Amino acid sequence: MAEHPNGTSHQGGGSGGSVNGTPLSGMLRGALAQQRQATPAHPTPPPSAPAAQPAVMPDAEGLAQMPGALPVSRAVIRALQEAVSQDLVTREEETSRPLSDEDRLELARSLVAKRVSAWAVEHARQHAPLGASQLEAVRQAIINALFRAGPLQQYLDDEGVENVVVDGLRVEVEYFDRPTRRVDPVADDDEGLVALINRLAARSGHGDRILNPASPMVNFRLPDRSRVAATLQTTHPTMVIRRHRVMKASLEDLVTWGTLSPALSAFLQGLVLGRQTILVAGDMGVGKTTLLRALVRQVPTGERVITLETDRELFLDEDPDIAAHVMAMEERASNGEIGRDGREIGRITIADMYPHTLRMNSNRVVVGEVRSTEVVPMLDAMSSGGRGSMCTLHAAYPRLVLPRLVQLCQGAGMNVDSVHQLVSNAINFVVFIRQIDQTPIGGRRHRFVSHVLQVSPGEGGRPAFSEVFAPDGKGDPRGVPKLPPSGECAQEMADAGFDRRWLTEPQFGRWPTPMEVIKR
């Protein structure tokens, strides 16, 4: 329950506006702070990172000098992998019973150790002997190739990695707290990259999603829940892996990390408990999904939440810390055929699933991301009884939220006036999250809520947006309390336990000062 800051507690964490962590530290001191002095209202983008050197294919000896690279060539790893794979087949045929995944992995480790040991003896006759750590890297590379993501696994195991972009032989790794790095290719050529993508899809339980000329775009998720998008529509085969670094963040965590202020945390909790419909908006990769997960964690026990996604990213039905009953639904891809009506045979979209949720006694519906015509049935449901539902929307700026909704609804055949009326009646609040990326200058990615907008019917049926939270206008882009919510929404939040003084007393709405951050 979000009590007053002078009371005992609130779910957002902390009191008096001070929190643990270092929110937006680069905006408060260092290089970007100097830029703010020069242009206080609009921070200058950080300088570009040094141009990456062209990727070259080093020889086997040179590979040992590359950061994170193996001490041998991919050809060696591939030959050893094929030998171990054949060994596995032979040993499994000799076994009288089928092996479990765990037993098969242990057997593979034993076979890998023998093969690498024998290879290392031969290798040492013509080259400098490899050390223990280098031999372990070779063994692990073979295991990764057989059971995991092969040469990509080292990046999936790195907690700081956010995205991996593979464009043919060009591979870039994007980090949370470091500059983007150009790394060694993960395949020898385009054919090898397509083969790697299809192996990943098959091992992820999406063997029906194959990248080939007949199906030049595929999406699937890896066992660690990373999302993969691959295509042949580019000059070279391209694959983008988006890692979910944070799966179980709470509002308290977001306060600690500097994404929310204590007042914002308490207010957002009040929105959820007050059953307000919420649209979380922002640009790509700013943390919309993480914030949405944290909001669903506030839904009380006894409620049923149904999540709808194109590809699963929320995984709220697997989170033991969520009090509500969560059921997850996911789109189904077509079989590649087109019916007489022009629709893809077998495909089930979010728009198809949404009406069904109304028959499943759901209290709230959560859409991972609104991308297409599913926006219409969702807004319809929100305006006619789906109170407390939530979704995310891609929009680069707060002012582009309404045009984006209009664009999507027009794709479903609605005119602008009808869209305006639907948005006015369906959405109560827009929460906008943005990012400042300081990794090129040695910092990290700072994500924070800059605006909370209340939506209400305006003149001529056009929705009116009032700023409940917005930047202070003095150079800090983070949201501070502006106008408290009005109308029925305010009363419903108060009935749910939200204390209005979180918004009216300035000391509780501010973000931590540099000195408070340093003391912690």
C-alpha positions in Angstrom: 0.0 0.0 0.0 1.3 3.5 -0.9 1.2 5.4 2.3 2.3 9.0 2.8 6.1 9.5 2.9 5.9 10.5 6.6 4.1 7.3 7.4 5.5 3.8 7.8 6.1 2.6 4.3 5.4 2.5 0.6 5.9 -0.1 -2.1 8.2 2.2 -4.1 11.0 2.0 -1.6 12.7 4.7 0.4 11.4 7.9 1.9 12.0 11.6 1.7 13.1 11.3 -1.9 16.4 9.5 -1.3 17.1 6.0 -2.6 19.8 3.5 -2.9 21.7 3.4 -6.2 23.0 6.0 -8.6 20.1 7.3 -10.8 21.2 9.2 -13.9 24.7 9.8 -12.4 26.1 10.9 -15.6 23.5 13.7 -15.8 24.6 14.9 -12.4 28.4 14.9 -12.8 31.1 14.2 -15.3 31.2 14.7 -19.0 27.4 14.9 -19.7 26.9 17.3 -16.7 29.2 19.7 -18.5 27.2 19.4 -21.7 24.0 20.2 -19.7 25.6 23.5 -18.6 26.1 24.4 -22.2 22.5 23.3 -23.3 20.4 22.8 -20.1 17.1 21.9 -21.7 18.4 19.5 -24.4 21.4 17.4 -23.5 23.9 17.1 -26.3 24.2 13.6 -27.7 27.4 11.9 -26.5 30.3 11.9 -29.0 30.4 9.0 -31.4 32.5 6.0 -30.5 35.8 5.6 -32.5 35.2 3.9 -35.8 35.5 0.2 -35.6 38.3 -1.4 -37.5 37.4 -3.7 -40.4 36.9 -7.3 -39.3 39.7 -9.5 -40.5 40.0 -13.3 -40.3 43.1 -13.9 -38.1 45.1 -17.0 -38.2 44.9 -19.6 -35.5 47.8 -18.0 -33.6 46.3 -14.5 -33.8 43.0 -15.7 -32.4 44.6 -16.2 -29.0 45.3 -12.5 -28.8 41.7 -11.4 -29.5 39.5 -10.5 -26.5 37.1 -13.2 -25.7 38.2 -15.3 -28.7 39.2 -18.9 -28.8 42.9 -20.0 -29.0 42.1 -22.1 -32.1 40.2 -21.6 -35.4 36.6 -22.4 -35.9 37.6 -25.1 -38.3 39.3 -26.9 -35.4 36.2 -26.5 -33.2 34.0 -27.7 -36.0 36.1 -30.8 -36.7 36.2 -31.7 -33.0 32.4 -31.1 -32.7 31.7 -33.4 -35.6 33.9 -36.1 -34.1 32.2 -35.9 -30.7 28.8 -35.8 -32.3 29.6 -39.1 -34.0 31.0 -40.5 -30.7 27.7 -39.6 -29.1 25.7 -41.4 -31.7 27.8 -44.5 -31.4 27.6 -44.5 -27.6 23.8 -43.9 -27.6 23.3 -46.8 -30.0 25.2 -49.0 -27.6 23.0 -47.9 -24.6 20.1 -50.2 -23.9 17.9 -47.2 -22.7 17.4 -43.7 -23.9 19.5 -41.0 -22.2 18.0 -38.1 -20.4 19.2 -34.6 -21.4 21.3 -34.4 -18.3 22.9 -37.9 -18.9 23.6 -37.0 -22.5 25.3 -33.8 -21.5 27.5 -35.6 -19.0 28.4 -38.2 -21.6 29.3 -35.5 -24.1 31.5 -33.7 -21.6 33.4 -37.0 -21.1 33.8 -37.5 -24.8 34.8 -33.9 -25.4 37.5 -34.2 -22.8 39.0 -37.3 -24.5 38.9 -35.8 -28.0 40.4 -32.5 -26.9 43.2 -34.3 -24.9 44.2 -36.3 -27.9 44.0 -33.3 -30.2 46.1 -31.2 -27.8 49.0 -33.7 -27.9 49.1 -33.6 -31.7 48.7 -29.7 -31.7 51.7 -29.4 -29.3 54.0 -31.1 -31.7 53.9 -28.2 -34.1 52.7 -25.3 -32.0 53.2 -23.9 -28.5 51.3 -26.0 -26.0 48.0 -24.6 -24.9 47.5 -23.8 -21.2 44.8 -25.3 -19.0 42.5 -22.3 -19.3 42.8 -22.4 -23.1 42.1 -26.1 -23.3 39.0 -25.5 -21.1 37.9 -22.8 -23.5 38.2 -25.3 -26.4 36.2 -27.9 -24.5 33.5 -25.4 -23.6 33.3 -24.2 -27.2 32.5 -27.7 -28.3 29.8 -28.2 -25.7 28.3 -24.8 -26.7 28.3 -25.9 -30.3 26.6 -29.2 -29.5 24.1 -28.1 -26.9 23.9 -24.3 -26.7 24.3 -21.2 -28.9 27.8 -22.0 -30.2 30.1 -19.0 -30.6 27.3 -16.7 -29.4 27.1 -18.4 -26.0 29.8 -16.3 -24.4 27.7 -13.1 -25.0 24.5 -14.7 -23.7 26.4 -15.6 -20.5 27.6 -12.0 -20.0 25.1 -10.2 -17.8 26.2 -6.8 -19.2 25.1 -7.7 -22.8 21.8 -6.3 -24.0 21.9 -6.9 -27.7 23.9 -8.9 -30.2 23.7 -7.8 -33.9 25.0 -10.1 -36.5 25.2 -8.8 -40.1 27.0 -11.4 -42.1 30.6 -11.4 -40.9 30.0 -8.2 -38.9 29.1 -8.8 -35.3 28.5 -6.0 -32.7 27.7 -6.5 -29.0 25.8 -3.8 -27.2 26.3 -3.5 -23.4 24.4 -2.0 -20.6 27.5 -0.4 -19.0 30.2 -0.4 -21.8 30.6 0.9 -25.3 29.4 -1.2 -28.2 32.2 -3.6 -29.3 32.9 -5.1 -32.7 33.8 -8.8 -32.2 35.0 -11.8 -34.2 32.5 -13.3 -36.8 30.4 -16.2 -35.6 30.4 -17.9 -38.9 32.7 -18.3 -41.8 30.3 -17.2 -44.5 26.6 -16.4 -45.1 25.7 -20.1 -45.5 27.3 -20.9 -42.2 25.4 -18.1 -40.5 22.0 -19.3 -41.9 22.9 -22.8 -40.7 23.6 -21.4 -37.2 20.3 -19.5 -37.1 18.4 -22.6 -38.0 20.2 -24.7 -35.4 19.3 -22.1 -32.8 15.7 -22.2 -33.9 15.5 -26.0 -33.8 17.1 -26.2 -30.3 14.7 -23.6 -29.0 11.6 -25.6 -29.8 10.9 -23.6 -32.9 12.1 -26.1 -35.5 9.1 -25.1 -37.7 10.5 -21.6 -38.0 13.2 -22.0 -40.7 15.1 -19.2 -42.4 15.2 -19.9 -46.1 14.1 -18.1 -49.4 10.5 -19.3 -48.9 10.5 -17.9 -45.3 13.0 -15.0 -45.3 12.0 -13.6 -41.9 11.8 -15.6 -38.6 11.4 -14.8 -34.9 12.0 -17.2 -32.0 13.3 -17.2 -28.5 16.3 -19.0 -27.0 16.2 -21.3 -23.9 17.5 -18.3 -21.8 14.5 -16.3 -23.1 16.5 -14.1 -25.3 14.5 -12.9 -28.4 15.9 -13.6 -31.9 14.9 -11.9 -35.1 16.6 -13.0 -38.3 16.1 -12.2 -42.0 17.4 -12.8 -45.5 16.0 -9.5 -46.8 19.3 -7.7 -46.1 22.5 -7.8 -48.1 23.8 -10.6 -45.9 21.8 -12.8 -43.5 21.1 -10.8 -40.4 20.3 -11.8 -36.8 19.5 -9.6 -33.8 19.5 -11.2 -30.3 17.8 -9.1 -27.6 18.6 -10.4 -24.2 16.3 -9.9 -21.2 18.7 -8.8 -18.6 16.1 -8.1 -16.0 13.2 -10.6 -15.7 11.9 -10.0 -12.1 12.2 -6.3 -11.4 9.9 -4.7 -8.9 9.0 -1.0 -8.5 11.4 -1.0 -5.5 14.2 -2.2 -7.8 13.3 0.5 -10.4 13.7 3.1 -7.7 17.0 1.7 -6.7 18.2 1.7 -10.3 17.1 5.3 -10.9 14.3 4.5 -13.3 11.6 5.8 -10.9 11.6 8.4 -8.1 9.9 7.4 -4.8 6.9 9.5 -5.7 6.6 7.9 -9.2 6.8 4.5 -7.7 4.0 5.2 -5.2 1.9 6.9 -8.0 2.3 3.9 -10.4 1.3 1.5 -7.6 -1.7 3.7 -7.0 -2.6 3.4 -10.7 -2.5 -0.4 -10.6 -4.5 -0.7 -7.4 -6.9 1.9 -8.6 -7.5 -0.2 -11.7 -6.5 2.5 -14.1 -5.8 1.5 -17.7 -2.1 2.2 -18.5 -0.2 2.5 -21.7 3.6 2.3 -21.3 5.3 4.1 -24.2 8.9 4.8 -25.2 11.5 4.2 -27.9 13.0 0.8 -28.7 15.0 -0.8 -25.9 14.3 1.7 -23.2 12.8 -0.8 -20.7 9.0 -0.7 -21.4 8.7 -4.5 -20.9 10.7 -4.3 -17.6 8.4 -1.6 -16.3 5.3 -3.5 -17.4 6.5 -6.6 -15.5 6.9 -4.4 -12.4 3.4 -3.0 -12.7 1.8 -6.4 -13.0 3.6 -7.4 -9.8 1.4 -4.9 -8.1 -1.9 -6.6 -9.1 -3.5 -8.0 -6.0 -4.2 -11.6 -5.1 -7.5 -12.9 -6.4 -7.3 -11.2 -9.8 -6.8 -13.1 -13.1 -4.5 -11.5 -15.6 -4.2 -12.7 -19.2 -1.1 -11.7 -21.2 -1.1 -11.6 -25.0 2.2 -11.5 -27.0 3.5 -11.9 -30.5 6.5 -13.7 -29.0 6.7 -14.4 -25.3 8.9 -11.8 -23.4 6.9 -11.2 -20.2 6.9 -14.7 -18.7 4.7 -13.4 -15.9 3.0 -16.7 -15.6 6.3 -18.2 -14.4 7.1 -15.5 -11.8 6.4 -16.9 -8.3 6.4 -13.4 -6.8 3.3 -12.3 -8.6 0.2 -12.5 -6.4 -2.3 -12.5 -9.2 -3.3 -15.6 -11.3 -1.5 -15.0 -14.7 -2.3 -16.9 -17.9 -0.1 -16.4 -20.9 -1.2 -16.5 -24.6 1.0 -16.3 -27.6 0.5 -15.8 -31.3 0.8 -18.8 -33.6 2.6 -18.6 -36.9 0.9 -19.7 -40.1 1.9 -22.8 -42.0 3.1 -20.6 -44.9 -0.1 -21.1 -47.0 -2.6 -18.4 -48.0 -6.3 -19.2 -47.9 -9.0 -18.1 -50.4 -9.8 -15.2 -48.2 -6.2 -13.9 -48.4 -5.4 -14.8 -44.8 -2.5 -16.9 -43.7 -3.7 -20.4 -42.9 -3.2 -21.4 -39.3 -2.1 -18.0 -38.0 -3.6 -16.8 -34.8 -2.9 -13.1 -34.0 -3.3 -11.0 -30.8 -6.4 -9.5 -32.5 -7.9 -13.0 -32.8 -7.1 -13.9 -29.2 -8.2 -10.7 -27.5 -12.0 -11.2 -27.8 -11.5 -14.7 -26.4 -10.0 -13.3 -23.2 -13.3 -11.6 -22.4 -14.9 -15.1 -22.1 -12.1 -16.4 -19.8 -13.2 -14.3 -16.7 -10.1 -12.2 -16.9 -9.9 -9.1 -14.6 -7.2 -7.5 -16.7 -5.5 -8.0 -20.0 -1.9 -7.2 -20.6 -0.5 -6.9 -24.2 3.3 -7.1 -24.4 3.4 -4.6 -27.3 0.7 -3.1 -29.5 2.1 -3.2 -33.1 -0.9 -3.6 -35.4 -4.7 -3.8 -35.7 -4.9 -5.6 -32.3 -5.0 -2.1 -30.9 -8.7 -1.7 -31.8 -10.1 -4.7 -29.8 -7.9 -3.8 -26.9 -9.0 -0.2 -26.8 -12.6 -1.4 -27.2 -12.2 -3.8 -24.2 -10.5 -1.1 -22.1 -13.3 1.3 -22.7 -16.1 -1.2 -22.0 -15.0 -3.0 -18.8 -11.4 -4.0 -19.1 -10.4 -1.7 -16.3 -6.8 -2.0 -15.1 -5.5 -3.4 -18.4 -2.1 -2.5 -19.6 0.0 -2.5 -22.8 3.2 -1.0 -24.3 3.5 1.1 -27.4 6.5 2.1 -29.4 6.7 5.9 -29.6 9.9 8.1 -29.8 8.4 11.1 -27.9 5.3 11.6 -25.7 3.8 13.9 -28.3 3.9 11.0 -30.8 1.8 8.6 -28.7 -1.6 9.8 -30.1 -0.4 9.9 -33.7 0.9 6.4 -33.3 -2.4 5.1 -32.0 -4.2 6.9 -34.8 -1.9 5.3 -37.4 -2.5 1.8 -36.0 -6.3 2.2 -35.7 -6.5 3.6 -39.2 -4.9 0.4 -40.4 -8.0 -1.4 -39.1 -10.3 0.9 -41.0 -11.2 3.5 -38.4 -11.4 7.2 -39.2 -9.5 9.8 -37.1 -12.5 11.1 -35.2 -13.5 7.6 -34.1 -10.0 6.9 -33.0 -9.9 10.0 -30.9 -13.1 9.1 -29.1 -11.9 5.6 -28.5 -8.6 6.7 -27.1 -10.3 9.3 -24.8 -12.6 6.6 -23.3 -10.1 3.7 -23.2 -6.8 5.0 -21.8 -6.5 6.6 -18.4 -2.7 7.2 -18.2 0.3 7.2 -20.5 3.7 6.4 -18.8 6.6 7.4 -21.0 10.0 6.0 -20.3 13.2 7.2 -22.1 16.9 6.5 -22.2 20.2 8.4 -22.3 23.0 6.2 -23.5 26.4 7.2 -22.1 28.2 4.0 -23.0 30.2 5.7 -25.8 31.8 8.0 -23.2 32.4 5.3 -20.6 29.1 5.5 -18.7 26.0 3.3 -18.8 22.5 3.4 -20.2 20.2 5.5 -18.0 16.5 4.7 -18.2 14.0 6.8 -16.4 10.3 7.8 -16.6 10.1 11.3 -17.9 6.3 11.8 -18.2 3.1 10.5 -16.8 0.1 11.9 -18.8 -3.5 11.6 -17.8 -5.9 11.1 -20.8 -9.4 12.5 -20.7 -12.0 13.6 -23.3 -11.3 17.0 -24.7 -13.0 19.5 -27.0 -14.5 17.9 -30.1 -13.9 14.4 -28.8 -10.1 14.7 -29.2 -8.3 13.3 -26.2 -6.7 15.8 -23.9 -3.3 15.0 -22.2 -2.4 16.6 -18.9 1.0 16.3 -17.3 0.9 14.6 -13.9 4.7 14.1 -14.1 7.1 15.9 -16.4 10.6 17.3 -16.5 11.1 20.4 -14.3 12.2 22.6 -17.3 15.6 23.3 -15.7 17.6 20.7 -17.6 16.9 17.5 -15.7 14.9 15.2 -18.0 13.4 13.1 -15.3 9.7 13.4 -14.3 8.6 15.4 -11.2 5.1 16.0 -10.0 3.1 18.6 -11.9 -0.7 18.5 -11.8 -2.4 15.9 -9.6 -4.8 13.6 -11.5 -8.4 14.9 -11.7 -11.9 13.4 -11.9 -13.0 9.9 -11.1 -9.4 8.6 -11.5 -8.2 10.6 -8.6 -11.0 9.3 -6.4 -10.4 5.7 -7.4 -6.7 6.0 -6.6 -7.5 7.5 -3.2 -10.0 4.7 -2.5 -7.2 2.2 -3.3 -4.9 3.9 -0.7 -2.9 6.4 -2.7 -2.0 9.5 -0.6 -2.2 12.7 -2.7 0.6 14.4 -0.7 3.1 12.3 -2.7 2.3 14.8 -5.5 1.7 18.0 -3.7 4.7 18.2 -1.3 7.8 19.0 -3.3 10.3 17.3 -1.0 8.7 13.9 -1.7 8.6 14.2 -5.5 12.2 15.1 -6.1 15.0 12.8 -7.3 18.1 12.3 -5.2 20.8 15.0 -5.3 24.4 14.2 -6.2 25.4 14.5 -2.6 22.8 11.9 -1.5 24.0 9.6 -4.2 27.7 9.9 -3.1 26.8 9.3 0.6 25.3 6.0 -0.5 
